[in-house]
Amino acid sequence: MAVRLGASAVAQLAKMIGIILMIAVFNFLLVRAAPGDPALVIAGQSGAVDEQFVARIRTEYGLDKPLPLQLATYMGKVAQLDLGYSYRQQRPVLSLIAERLPATLLLAGCAFVLSLVGGVLLGCLAGIRAGSWADSAITILSLLIYATPVFWLGLMLVLLFSVHFEWLPAFGYRSIGENLSTWAAMVDLGKHLVLPAVTLGMLYLAIYTRLMRASIIEVSHQDFVKTARAKGASPRRILWRHMLRNALLPVVTMAGLQAGTLIGGSVVIETVFAWPGIGRLTYDAVLQRDYQVLQGVFLVLSAIVVVFNWLTDLLYRVVDPRIGSN
C-alpha cells in the first residue's frame, strides 16, 4: 500500500511539473505574439530611439535571436528558477514577485475564506428552508450580487464606508507615515483589507451559495437521509452527520477550480483599491510592455492554480474517504 501511494505521489508530481512547463511555453509564445516591439518601448522610455541603441537593446535582451532559441534560453532559465530581469524596474523578476505575492495571497486568501464559509452557511440555510421567505431572500440577494460588476461594487463600498461613514480606508496596504506597534499595525492592515477582500469575495460567495443550496436540496431527497429521519435523528444531526459532507463535494470542486482564478482575478480589485500585489504588478507590466515580468507572473500564477487543484484532490479524500479507497 505504501509503495502504491508513493508511486501515485511521484506520478502526480511529474504531471504537475509537466503541466507547469507546458504553460511556461504557452505563456512565452503568447506574450511574444503581442503586437509591438519591446526594444522600441525600452528605447523610448530611455529617451533614445536611434537604430544603434535599439539594436543594442535587442542584443542585450536576446530579442535578435530566432524565436526557438529565445524559447530554449527562457526554458533553461525557468528550470533554474530564474524568471528573468525587469528592464523597467531594474530588478530580478523573482524578487519583484516575491515582494508582491504575499499581499495578493493575503487578499485572495481572506476573500476565499469569506466566500466559501459565507456561501456554505447561506446555501445550507436556503437549502434546508427551500420555498420559505429566507430561501427567497437569499436567492434574490445572491443573484443581485452575481449580476453586479466587481469594480462597481468596490467603488460603491468605498463611497459608502470610506467617503460617507469614514469607517474604513479607501485604498492602500497600510497607513503611511505612522510608526505603529505590532498589534496596531495588524489592526491597521485588517482595516485596509476589509473592503478589497469583501469586494473580491462577493462574486464567489454568490456562486457557492447557489451551488450549496442546490446540493443540499438534492441530498435531502436521498435514501440515506430518509432513513435517518425515519430512525428519529434530529434535524441538526441529519444536517451535520449525513447531508453536509455529501453536499460539500460540488462546492469543494468549484472552490478548488476557482481558488487560482481568484488570485488571477484580483487585478481589477488591486487596481481599484491600490493594493500592492501581483495584480497591480501585472497591470503595470502590461502598460510598460515588460515581457519578463509578464512571463514570470503568468508562470507563478499558473503554478499556484496547479497546486490548488492538487490540494483539491487531497481535500476530496477528507470530505469523502470513499474517493481515496478507489
Summary of the structure (lengths in Angstrom):
residues: 326
radius of gyration: 24.3
end to end distance: 12.6
largest distance: 85.9
contacts: 1017
relative contact order: 0.13
helix: 79%
strand: 1%
